[in-house]
Each structure stands twice: as structure tokens, then as C-alpha cells.
């Protein structure tokens, strides 16, 4: 129980260096709060650990998008998100998955990212 609570309090955060935003250089940051996810999704301890790993990977990969040319970013973002959703789909039930989709869309929107 203590381990699950600690995981709930952990944030999955990936931050790239802040630079002047131009069409060629943009910083992407996505923040997933595991506590918020747990409250919304009613996760088990194992689900929390697995989702934390999955969210960390997503955040890290999205932060790295700035390394790619502008014309490649949208396609790469779509691929990253699709891989994340496939992984999450294996970890949670249908109701939790729908909740995760809504939460993820909120967080991507806050980061100014649009997944097609």
C-alpha cells in the first residue's frame, strides 16, 4: 500500500531545455500526474507502476521531438502516441482506457500538441 501511494504521488515529467520557440526549435513538455490518473482510473498497484513507466517513456520521447525537422514532427508524434496507446491498452480495462484517452488528450492539449 505504501509503495502504491508513493507511485501515485510521483509525476512523470520530461522537460527539454527551454529555448526560444521558433518554427525550427520548440520545447515540448508533457506532465502526467500519477495521483490524478489513479483518482480518475482507480488503478491497482501493478497498473500504477506499469503506467508510470509507460508515461515516462512517452514524455521522454515527446520531449525529443524538437530534434527532428518540423515536417517530421507530426508523423513522429502520431507514431509515439499510437505506441503508447497500444501499451496502455494492454495494461488497463476498457473503462480505464477511455479515461486515459481523455486525460492524455488534456495533457497533450496543454503542451500545444495535436495528434491526428
GIJOFEN-V375479 format. One record per backbone hydrogen bond with DSSP energy under -1.0 kcal/mol. CO is the residue of the C=O (numbers start at 0). NH is the residue of the N-H. E is the energy in kcal/mol with one decimal. If there is no record, write none. Layout:
{{CO:NH:E} {CO:NH:E}}
This chain:
{{0:4:-2.2} {1:5:-2.5} {2:6:-2.1} {3:7:-2.1} {4:8:-1.6} {9:33:-1.6} {11:31:-2.4} {24:21:-2.5} {31:11:-3.1} {32:36:-2.4} {33:37:-2.8} {34:38:-2.3} {35:39:-2.2} {36:40:-3.1} {37:41:-2.6} {43:47:-2.3} {44:48:-1.9} {45:49:-2.4} {46:50:-3.0} {47:51:-2.3} {48:52:-2.0} {49:53:-2.3} {50:54:-3.1} {51:55:-2.4} {52:56:-2.1} {53:57:-2.2} {54:58:-2.9} {55:59:-2.5} {56:60:-2.5} {57:61:-2.5} {58:62:-2.2} {59:63:-1.1} {61:64:-1.7} {63:66:-1.8} {64:67:-2.0} {68:71:-1.9} {71:75:-2.2} {72:76:-3.1} {73:77:-2.4} {74:78:-2.0} {75:79:-2.6} {76:80:-2.7} {77:81:-2.3} {78:82:-2.2} {79:83:-2.2} {80:84:-2.8} {81:85:-2.1} {82:86:-2.1} {83:87:-2.7} {84:88:-2.5} {85:89:-1.0} {87:90:-1.2} {87:91:-1.5} {92:96:-2.4} {93:97:-2.1} {94:98:-1.8} {95:99:-2.6} {96:100:-2.5} {97:101:-1.9} {98:102:-2.4} {99:103:-3.2} {100:104:-2.4} {101:105:-1.9} {102:106:-2.2} {103:107:-2.8} {104:108:-2.3} {105:109:-2.2} {106:110:-1.4} {107:112:-3.0} {108:111:-1.3}}
